[in-house]
């Protein structure tokens, strides 16, 4: 009992530094009561400019959100009005030309962007290729984990993502000269072999300021989010010297159950209730508009889609890329349950919404409006990529610019011409536990092969593809033995496929007609 009394007295002396009035005295043998009042460290503002006035030229600023979902639009506008310059901005992607990060890019306030995807921001891509903006491309999952590590006090970590690519080897263009020649290149990563696999050393990311967007905050500074708007907002809250959260509403303490709080007040420095919100939707997609419709049965894309749909199995967890892979979900057998995952923090994607169901806070990785099935869930980007890298998905299906005979994949960059970024693709192909299926047309528009001895474009992953589906054929890929033709479209011949393929391949003794899911 004496030991418990000493411990109680010690705990009782841990009173907040900022208290009013004299400290309560402790009677002999009695513990002082612990304070249960919220600390007065979280500052509340009504003016967004006041909330960010501490941001100075040259600062590193994290901007939460994914695409235009969950972006701190009022705080971005405030930064624009302050005219701070030479910013280093960490963001999942670059927004669009006239909204989100694009507002700061258009004003010439950003020196470098650390991101995974430029998205549809043509201005950002133009500034980058013209040598007026530095862009440090980082795989989306690695970006999320670097931010998470920065908030957790972990200086560096090893990841399988990016092994065998420019991320590992160095040489990815960060900046161009105005004449198009390379000015700044990324540095090689340290590589270590652990358990027979290769991993890259990546360093944590921290910022001077994190500007994030929540749904509600209570008057203690605890924050909750809506739908898929957690994305990068949650890890960024924890990885900055000063975190400013703009919310749509401020509520009384006790409104949230403790177990429902997404970001505790310990990570929050300032809160502002946004004066207004546009909440622009980047890709409004509805069932009425035919967002999920495929082309007619004779279309070659539909042929690929209907073959790809045969890869689904009941109960599996799968991630589908934009375009052909996502359209394949329209052909999932109604008697089958497939849990569709989206990198921005959704498990259990449903169909595209009706016009009345559209919600700006619920989008997929392609920035399209979506619904979520009753058993679905939302989570932040760092959690999402833990599922991916950890091999918890049974299938990932994505498009490609090129595939090599041993399963190398290239789908993110044409140097000097196209610089969209790798997004989450490098992470999606990083786990050997996940089957990687590529869906693509057999040749380019110029009739040159996309299946080659060796990829000529920067790699997304090395020896990672398991199956290739084109309009002409289906190939099994072995990382040691190469390609085997296992299915052939009824209108094609083996010789025709050989002519349109840029490498040698074996032909299965059990070669079958190309299969199609029932309409």
SELUM-923119 format. One record per residue (C-alpha): x, y, z; residue number from 1; residue in one letter. Coordinates in nm, 3 decimals, padded with zeros to 5 digits. Layout:
// residues N
        u        v        w    n  res
        X        Y        Z  NUM    a
...
//
This chain:
// residues 519
        u        v        w    n  res
   00.000   00.000   00.000    1    x
   00.287   00.235   00.079    2    x
   00.426   00.189  -00.275    3    x
   00.084   00.266  -00.425    4    x
   00.059   00.579  -00.211    5    x
   00.401   00.703  -00.330    6    x
   00.302   00.637  -00.695    7    x
  -00.028   00.821  -00.649    8    x
   00.149   01.122  -00.502    9    x
   00.400   01.122  -00.790   10    x
   00.122   01.113  -01.047   11    x
  -00.065   01.380  -00.862   12    x
   00.225   01.620  -00.903   13    x
   00.198   01.594  -01.283   14    x
  -00.030   01.891  -01.319   15    x
  -00.046   02.096  -01.640   16    x
   00.210   02.376  -01.652   17    x
  -00.061   02.630  -01.743   18    x
  -00.303   02.637  -01.451   19    x
  -00.479   02.919  -01.279   20    x
  -00.480   02.969  -00.904   21    x
  -00.270   02.796  -00.642   22    x
  -00.191   02.429  -00.667   23    x
  -00.415   02.213  -00.450   24    x
  -00.245   02.080  -00.143   25    x
  -00.230   01.710  -00.082   26    x
  -00.328   01.572   00.252   27    x
  -00.091   01.311   00.396   28    x
  -00.171   00.976   00.244   29    x
  -00.408   01.120  -00.020   30    x
  -00.334   01.155  -00.393   31    x
  -00.391   01.487  -00.564   32    x
  -00.665   01.466  -00.827   33    x
  -00.551   01.447  -01.188   34    x
  -00.656   01.738  -01.409   35    x
  -00.924   01.644  -01.664   36    x
  -00.959   01.986  -01.830   37    x
  -00.829   02.024  -02.187   38    x
  -00.493   02.193  -02.229   39    x
  -00.506   02.544  -02.363   40    x
  -00.241   02.481  -02.627   41    x
  -00.473   02.439  -02.929   42    x
  -00.548   02.781  -03.076   43    x
  -00.877   02.850  -03.254   44    x
  -00.899   03.103  -03.538   45    x
  -01.171   03.254  -03.751   46    x
  -00.939   03.405  -04.014   47    x
  -00.741   03.155  -04.229   48    x
  -00.469   03.414  -04.293   49    x
  -00.407   03.451  -03.919   50    x
  -00.379   03.073  -03.888   51    x
  -00.094   03.048  -04.142   52    x
   00.085   03.379  -04.090   53    x
   00.379   03.192  -03.937   54    x
   00.464   03.033  -04.273   55    x
   00.774   03.208  -04.412   56    x
   00.959   03.203  -04.744   57    x
   01.144   02.877  -04.795   58    x
   00.926   02.677  -04.556   59    x
   00.841   02.309  -04.601   60    x
   00.462   02.272  -04.601   61    x
   00.258   01.952  -04.610   62    x
  -00.082   01.985  -04.780   63    x
  -00.335   01.715  -04.693   64    x
  -00.584   01.562  -04.931   65    x
  -00.595   01.328  -05.229   66    x
  -00.672   01.487  -05.562   67    x
  -00.924   01.752  -05.459   68    x
  -01.081   01.540  -05.184   69    x
  -01.004   01.661  -04.834   70    x
  -00.780   01.950  -04.933   71    x
  -00.746   02.252  -04.701   72    x
  -00.884   02.492  -04.959   73    x
  -00.924   02.790  -04.724   74    x
  -00.569   02.758  -04.591   75    x
  -00.430   02.726  -04.944   76    x
  -00.611   03.047  -05.040   77    x
  -00.463   03.212  -04.731   78    x
  -00.110   03.109  -04.832   79    x
  -00.178   03.254  -05.175   80    x
  -00.277   03.590  -05.024   81    x
   00.032   03.599  -04.802   82    x
   00.252   03.569  -05.112   83    x
   00.511   03.352  -04.936   84    x
   00.754   03.210  -05.187   85    x
   01.016   02.942  -05.244   86    x
   00.798   02.680  -05.072   87    x
   00.880   02.312  -05.062   88    x
   00.540   02.144  -05.071   89    x
   00.471   01.782  -04.977   90    x
   00.143   01.661  -05.126   91    x
   00.002   01.335  -05.260   92    x
  -00.048   01.503  -05.598   93    x
  -00.065   01.845  -05.761   94    x
  -00.438   01.917  -05.778   95    x
  -00.563   02.093  -06.090   96    x
  -00.453   02.412  -06.262   97    x
  -00.689   02.649  -06.078   98    x
  -00.766   02.471  -05.752   99    x
  -00.575   02.310  -05.467  100    x
  -00.198   02.317  -05.500  101    x
  -00.242   02.451  -05.854  102    x
  -00.330   02.793  -05.707  103    x
   00.015   02.821  -05.547  104    x
   00.190   02.685  -05.857  105    x
   00.018   02.939  -06.080  106    x
   00.133   03.218  -05.847  107    x
   00.495   03.104  -05.866  108    x
   00.515   03.042  -05.490  109    x
   00.647   02.683  -05.503  110    x
   01.008   02.584  -05.562  111    x
   00.978   02.206  -05.518  112    x
   00.691   01.958  -05.499  113    x
   00.738   01.621  -05.330  114    x
   00.453   01.404  -05.459  115    x
   00.361   01.071  -05.614  116    x
   00.146   01.191  -05.902  117    x
   00.101   01.513  -06.095  118    x
  -00.256   01.418  -06.173  119    x
  -00.438   01.630  -06.426  120    x
  -00.243   01.946  -06.346  121    x
  -00.114   02.039  -06.691  122    x
   00.041   02.356  -06.548  123    x
   00.252   02.158  -06.302  124    x
   00.371   01.919  -06.572  125    x
   00.450   02.212  -06.803  126    x
   00.647   02.399  -06.534  127    x
   00.837   02.081  -06.449  128    x
   00.935   01.994  -06.806  129    x
   01.025   02.361  -06.874  130    x
   01.269   02.370  -06.582  131    x
   01.065   02.615  -06.371  132    x
   00.969   02.371  -06.096  133    x
   01.147   02.089  -05.914  134    x
   00.941   01.771  -05.874  135    x
   01.056   01.490  -05.648  136    x
   00.850   01.186  -05.750  137    x
   00.799   00.936  -05.469  138    x
   00.591   00.617  -05.475  139    x
   00.263   00.694  -05.302  140    x
   00.297   00.430  -05.033  141    x
   00.657   00.529  -04.966  142    x
   00.546   00.892  -04.938  143    x
   00.276   00.797  -04.686  144    x
   00.521   00.587  -04.485  145    x
   00.791   00.857  -04.491  146    x
   00.536   01.099  -04.347  147    x
   00.415   00.845  -04.091  148    x
   00.774   00.775  -03.986  149    x
   00.842   01.147  -03.952  150    x
   00.553   01.179  -03.710  151    x
   00.656   00.867  -03.518  152    x
   01.017   00.969  -03.463  153    x
   01.153   00.694  -03.690  154    x
   01.436   00.848  -03.897  155    x
   01.439   00.586  -04.176  156    x
   01.300   00.248  -04.278  157    x
   01.342  -00.026  -04.539  158    x
   01.076  -00.092  -04.804  159    x
   01.051  -00.331  -05.100  160    x
   00.882  -00.062  -05.311  161    x
   01.089   00.066  -05.602  162    x
   01.362  -00.200  -05.608  163    x
   01.508  -00.227  -05.959  164    x
   01.364   00.112  -06.064  165    x
   01.494   00.467  -06.088  166    x
   01.386   00.513  -05.728  167    x
   01.654   00.264  -05.622  168    x
   01.911   00.331  -05.892  169    x
   01.889   00.710  -05.888  170    x
   01.871   00.922  -06.199  171    x
   01.501   01.009  -06.188  172    x
   01.466   01.368  -06.314  173    x
   01.392   01.618  -06.038  174    x
   01.462   01.930  -06.242  175    x
   01.521   02.015  -06.608  176    x
   01.711   02.299  -06.770  177    x
   01.493   02.525  -06.987  178    x
   01.640   02.357  -07.297  179    x
   01.510   02.020  -07.180  180    x
   01.838   01.876  -07.055  181    x
   01.844   01.720  -06.709  182    x
   01.957   01.952  -06.430  183    x
   01.896   01.762  -06.103  184    x
   01.865   01.384  -06.065  185    x
   01.755   01.172  -05.773  186    x
   02.021   00.993  -05.571  187    x
   02.057   00.613  -05.545  188    x
   01.912   00.442  -05.238  189    x
   02.099   00.213  -05.005  190    x
   01.986  -00.148  -05.063  191    x
   01.986  -00.429  -04.812  192    x
   01.892  -00.794  -04.858  193    x
   01.668  -00.923  -04.580  194    x
   01.522  -01.272  -04.585  195    x
   01.620  -01.318  -04.949  196    x
   01.442  -01.000  -05.069  197    x
   01.583  -00.659  -05.152  198    x
   01.475  -00.344  -04.968  199    x
   01.552   00.026  -05.009  200    x
   01.638   00.262  -04.728  201    x
   01.399   00.557  -04.725  202    x
   01.423   00.857  -04.493  203    x
   01.139   01.009  -04.292  204    x
   00.971   01.334  -04.395  205    x
   00.886   01.619  -04.163  206    x
   00.763   01.971  -04.234  207    x
   00.757   02.311  -04.076  208    x
   00.379   02.325  -04.124  209    x
   00.106   02.073  -04.204  210    x
  -00.215   02.220  -04.343  211    x
  -00.490   01.960  -04.330  212    x
  -00.864   01.936  -04.374  213    x
  -01.091   01.766  -04.120  214    x
  -01.466   01.738  -04.098  215    x
  -01.519   01.836  -03.735  216    x
  -01.306   01.933  -03.436  217    x
  -01.411   01.963  -03.076  218    x
  -01.302   02.253  -02.858  219    x
  -01.015   02.048  -02.721  220    x
  -00.871   02.006  -03.072  221    x
  -00.966   01.643  -03.137  222    x
  -01.044   01.586  -03.506  223    x
  -01.263   01.350  -03.709  224    x
  -01.284   01.305  -04.086  225    x
  -01.553   01.200  -04.333  226    x
  -01.531   00.918  -04.584  227    x
  -01.215   00.895  -04.790  228    x
  -01.099   01.242  -04.681  229    x
  -00.867   01.090  -04.420  230    x
  -00.614   01.000  -04.694  231    x
  -00.287   01.190  -04.634  232    x
  -00.447   01.425  -04.381  233    x
  -00.408   01.187  -04.086  234    x
  -00.035   01.107  -04.115  235    x
   00.047   01.469  -04.204  236    x
  -00.116   01.591  -03.881  237    x
   00.159   01.413  -03.690  238    x
   00.466   01.505  -03.896  239    x
   00.502   01.882  -03.869  240    x
   00.628   02.135  -03.616  241    x
   00.296   02.320  -03.648  242    x
  -00.026   02.150  -03.760  243    x
  -00.316   02.369  -03.871  244    x
  -00.649   02.193  -03.925  245    x
  -00.939   02.354  -04.105  246    x
  -01.277   02.197  -04.038  247    x
  -01.635   02.241  -04.145  248    x
  -01.764   02.259  -03.789  249    x
  -01.639   02.305  -03.432  250    x
  -01.836   02.115  -03.168  251    x
  -01.840   02.088  -02.791  252    x
  -01.609   01.855  -02.601  253    x
  -01.791   01.526  -02.547  254    x
  -01.962   01.529  -02.887  255    x
  -01.721   01.257  -03.005  256    x
  -01.689   00.929  -02.822  257    x
  -01.319   00.882  -02.738  258    x
  -01.301   00.572  -02.960  259    x
  -01.434   00.769  -03.259  260    x
  -01.159   01.033  -03.262  261    x
  -00.927   00.998  -03.564  262    x
  -00.659   01.250  -03.465  263    x
  -00.612   01.330  -03.094  264    x
  -00.553   01.692  -02.992  265    x
  -00.189   01.621  -02.902  266    x
  -00.106   01.646  -03.274  267    x
  -00.301   01.968  -03.336  268    x
  -00.176   02.323  -03.285  269    x
  -00.436   02.539  -03.458  270    x
  -00.796   02.490  -03.569  271    x
  -01.001   02.709  -03.798  272    x
  -01.359   02.669  -03.905  273    x
  -01.349   02.728  -04.279  274    x
  -01.565   03.024  -04.383  275    x
  -01.683   02.848  -04.701  276    x
  -01.617   02.535  -04.904  277    x
  -01.640   02.463  -05.273  278    x
  -01.545   02.094  -05.228  279    x
  -01.490   02.062  -05.600  280    x
  -01.520   01.715  -05.750  281    x
  -01.245   01.629  -05.997  282    x
  -01.425   01.347  -06.182  283    x
  -01.798   01.343  -06.123  284    x
  -01.906   00.993  -06.225  285    x
  -02.259   00.860  -06.188  286    x
  -02.457   00.556  -06.290  287    x
  -02.692   00.777  -06.494  288    x
  -02.397   00.902  -06.699  289    x
  -02.290   00.547  -06.779  290    x
  -01.976   00.574  -06.567  291    x
  -01.947   00.200  -06.533  292    x
  -02.040   00.104  -06.886  293    x
  -01.805  -00.082  -07.114  294    x
  -01.809  -00.067  -07.493  295    x
  -01.992  -00.308  -07.722  296    x
  -01.903  -00.675  -07.732  297    x
  -01.693  -00.643  -08.049  298    x
  -01.471  -00.371  -07.906  299    x
  -01.116  -00.490  -07.828  300    x
  -01.121  -00.319  -07.488  301    x
  -01.436  -00.510  -07.395  302    x
  -01.264  -00.830  -07.505  303    x
  -00.979  -00.759  -07.264  304    x
  -01.221  -00.656  -06.987  305    x
  -01.428  -00.974  -07.018  306    x
  -01.116  -01.190  -06.999  307    x
  -00.978  -00.993  -06.704  308    x
  -01.302  -01.048  -06.510  309    x
  -01.227  -01.421  -06.498  310    x
  -00.941  -01.346  -06.257  311    x
  -01.182  -01.257  -05.976  312    x
  -01.248  -01.517  -05.708  313    x
  -01.510  -01.523  -05.438  314    x
  -01.397  -01.353  -05.117  315    x
  -01.076  -01.204  -05.260  316    x
  -00.941  -00.856  -05.189  317    x
  -00.838  -00.677  -05.508  318    x
  -00.710  -00.341  -05.629  319    x
  -00.807  -00.231  -05.980  320    x
  -00.636   00.042  -06.179  321    x
  -00.821   00.307  -06.375  322    x
  -00.956   00.216  -06.718  323    x
  -00.982  -00.145  -06.829  324    x
  -00.911  -00.298  -06.484  325    x
  -01.183  -00.097  -06.310  326    x
  -01.433  -00.170  -06.588  327    x
  -01.373  -00.541  -06.534  328    x
  -01.554  -00.508  -06.202  329    x
  -01.879  -00.465  -06.400  330    x
  -01.855  -00.833  -06.491  331    x
  -01.809  -00.976  -06.142  332    x
  -02.053  -01.264  -06.097  333    x
  -02.341  -01.147  -05.873  334    x
  -02.305  -01.464  -05.666  335    x
  -01.946  -01.368  -05.589  336    x
  -01.815  -01.122  -05.328  337    x
  -01.498  -00.932  -05.424  338    x
  -01.372  -00.665  -05.184  339    x
  -01.236  -00.380  -05.395  340    x
  -00.959  -00.172  -05.241  341    x
  -00.866   00.186  -05.330  342    x
  -00.524   00.331  -05.242  343    x
  -00.669   00.652  -05.102  344    x
  -00.827   00.467  -04.812  345    x
  -01.134   00.258  -04.901  346    x
  -01.202  -00.112  -04.869  347    x
  -01.536  -00.219  -05.015  348    x
  -01.592   00.000  -05.320  349    x
  -01.947  -00.014  -05.449  350    x
  -02.096   00.097  -05.780  351    x
  -02.081   00.453  -05.906  352    x
  -02.341   00.668  -05.727  353    x
  -02.671   00.793  -05.856  354    x
  -02.690   01.169  -05.897  355    x
  -02.853   01.196  -05.556  356    x
  -02.583   00.984  -05.387  357    x
  -02.281   01.188  -05.502  358    x
  -02.054   01.277  -05.209  359    x
  -01.740   01.488  -05.257  360    x
  -01.580   01.310  -04.961  361    x
  -01.609   00.963  -05.116  362    x
  -01.390   00.911  -05.423  363    x
  -01.169   00.633  -05.557  364    x
  -00.801   00.647  -05.650  365    x
  -00.897   00.776  -05.994  366    x
  -01.075   01.073  -05.828  367    x
  -01.413   00.941  -05.942  368    x
  -01.716   00.964  -05.716  369    x
  -01.807   00.621  -05.579  370    x
  -02.020   00.445  -05.320  371    x
  -01.913   00.202  -05.048  372    x
  -02.081  -00.130  -04.972  373    x
  -02.235  -00.178  -04.623  374    x
  -01.939  -00.385  -04.500  375    x
  -01.687  -00.134  -04.636  376    x
  -01.446   00.080  -04.437  377    x
  -01.238   00.399  -04.457  378    x
  -00.882   00.457  -04.337  379    x
  -00.581   00.680  -04.396  380    x
  -00.324   00.641  -04.674  381    x
  -00.049   00.497  -04.453  382    x
  -00.289   00.222  -04.339  383    x
  -00.396   00.161  -04.699  384    x
  -00.043   00.098  -04.817  385    x
   00.032  -00.126  -04.520  386    x
  -00.239  -00.352  -04.665  387    x
  -00.074  -00.333  -05.007  388    x
   00.293  -00.384  -04.916  389    x
   00.201  -00.641  -04.654  390    x
   00.050  -00.871  -04.918  391    x
  -00.306  -00.856  -04.784  392    x
  -00.447  -00.814  -05.136  393    x
  -00.481  -01.128  -05.348  394    x
  -00.496  -00.942  -05.681  395    x
  -00.384  -00.617  -05.836  396    x
  -00.480  -00.538  -06.194  397    x
  -00.331  -00.243  -06.381  398    x
  -00.241  -00.109  -06.723  399    x
   00.103  -00.077  -06.878  400    x
   00.304   00.100  -07.142  401    x
   00.550  -00.190  -07.165  402    x
   00.606  -00.537  -07.015  403    x
   00.926  -00.738  -07.053  404    x
   00.945  -01.112  -07.117  405    x
   01.047  -01.168  -06.753  406    x
   00.770  -00.955  -06.606  407    x
   00.929  -00.613  -06.570  408    x
   00.661  -00.343  -06.580  409    x
   00.680   00.016  -06.711  410    x
   00.372   00.234  -06.678  411    x
   00.455   00.569  -06.521  412    x
   00.684   00.789  -06.728  413    x
   00.813   00.882  -07.074  414    x
   01.126   01.086  -06.993  415    x
   01.110   01.443  -07.118  416    x
   00.761   01.399  -07.263  417    x
   00.517   01.257  -07.011  418    x
   00.560   01.290  -06.638  419    x
   00.241   01.193  -06.460  420    x
   00.416   01.003  -06.182  421    x
   00.403   00.650  -06.046  422    x
   00.122   00.704  -05.798  423    x
   00.068   00.383  -05.603  424    x
   00.171   00.145  -05.882  425    x
   00.520   00.068  -05.748  426    x
   00.371  -00.028  -05.413  427    x
   00.094  -00.236  -05.571  428    x
   00.347  -00.461  -05.747  429    x
   00.590  -00.486  -05.453  430    x
   00.449  -00.788  -05.269  431    x
   00.516  -01.141  -05.399  432    x
   00.197  -01.251  -05.221  433    x
  -00.020  -01.049  -05.460  434    x
  -00.096  -01.169  -05.814  435    x
  -00.017  -00.892  -06.064  436    x
  -00.226  -00.891  -06.382  437    x
  -00.156  -00.644  -06.663  438    x
  -00.433  -00.552  -06.907  439    x
  -00.333  -00.358  -07.218  440    x
  -00.357  -00.343  -07.595  441    x
  -00.094  -00.556  -07.762  442    x
   00.068  -00.272  -07.959  443    x
   00.092   00.105  -07.946  444    x
  -00.107   00.330  -08.179  445    x
   00.204   00.330  -08.399  446    x
   00.179  -00.053  -08.417  447    x
   00.498  -00.113  -08.219  448    x
   00.501  -00.398  -07.965  449    x
   00.441  -00.330  -07.596  450    x
   00.571  -00.672  -07.492  451    x
   00.951  -00.662  -07.526  452    x
   01.274  -00.840  -07.439  453    x
   01.356  -00.544  -07.217  454    x
   01.152  -00.237  -07.127  455    x
   01.293   00.085  -07.272  456    x
   01.092   00.311  -07.040  457    x
   01.158   00.361  -06.666  458    x
   01.042   00.059  -06.467  459    x
   00.754   00.048  -06.222  460    x
   00.856  -00.292  -06.091  461    x
   01.110  -00.563  -06.167  462    x
   00.998  -00.920  -06.246  463    x
   00.663  -00.852  -06.083  464    x
   00.399  -00.932  -06.350  465    x
   00.230  -01.273  -06.335  466    x
  -00.021  -01.252  -06.622  467    x
  -00.060  -01.033  -06.933  468    x
  -00.398  -00.999  -07.105  469    x
  -00.424  -00.828  -07.445  470    x
  -00.687  -00.832  -07.718  471    x
  -00.484  -01.100  -07.901  472    x
  -00.364  -01.333  -07.629  473    x
  -00.303  -01.423  -07.266  474    x
   00.053  -01.487  -07.143  475    x
   00.168  -01.649  -06.823  476    x
   00.490  -01.483  -06.702  477    x
   00.766  -01.670  -06.517  478    x
   01.044  -01.447  -06.376  479    x
   01.310  -01.702  -06.476  480    x
   01.176  -01.872  -06.788  481    x
   00.983  -01.586  -06.946  482    x
   00.655  -01.582  -07.136  483    x
   00.423  -01.867  -07.221  484    x
   00.125  -01.815  -07.452  485    x
  -00.167  -01.987  -07.277  486    x
  -00.475  -01.843  -07.454  487    x
  -00.528  -01.714  -07.808  488    x
  -00.814  -01.499  -07.939  489    x
  -01.016  -01.689  -08.197  490    x
  -00.940  -01.432  -08.468  491    x
  -00.563  -01.445  -08.413  492    x
  -00.291  -01.696  -08.500  493    x
   00.028  -01.786  -08.318  494    x
   00.231  -01.646  -08.608  495    x
   00.041  -01.317  -08.593  496    x
   00.107  -01.291  -08.220  497    x
   00.477  -01.364  -08.278  498    x
   00.493  -01.083  -08.536  499    x
   00.333  -00.830  -08.302  500    x
   00.532  -00.930  -07.993  501    x
   00.880  -00.788  -07.937  502    x
   01.032  -01.099  -07.780  503    x
   01.031  -01.476  -07.802  504    x
   00.777  -01.679  -07.605  505    x
   00.687  -02.040  -07.546  506    x
   00.353  -02.183  -07.656  507    x
   00.166  -02.392  -07.403  508    x
   00.097  -02.750  -07.518  509    x
  -00.249  -02.689  -07.372  510    x
  -00.312  -02.366  -07.565  511    x
  -00.678  -02.265  -07.531  512    x
  -00.909  -02.017  -07.700  513    x
  -00.916  -01.688  -07.513  514    x
  -01.179  -01.717  -07.242  515    x
  -01.457  -01.461  -07.188  516    x
  -01.682  -01.409  -06.889  517    x
  -02.051  -01.442  -06.970  518    x
  -02.222  -01.113  -07.058  519    x
//
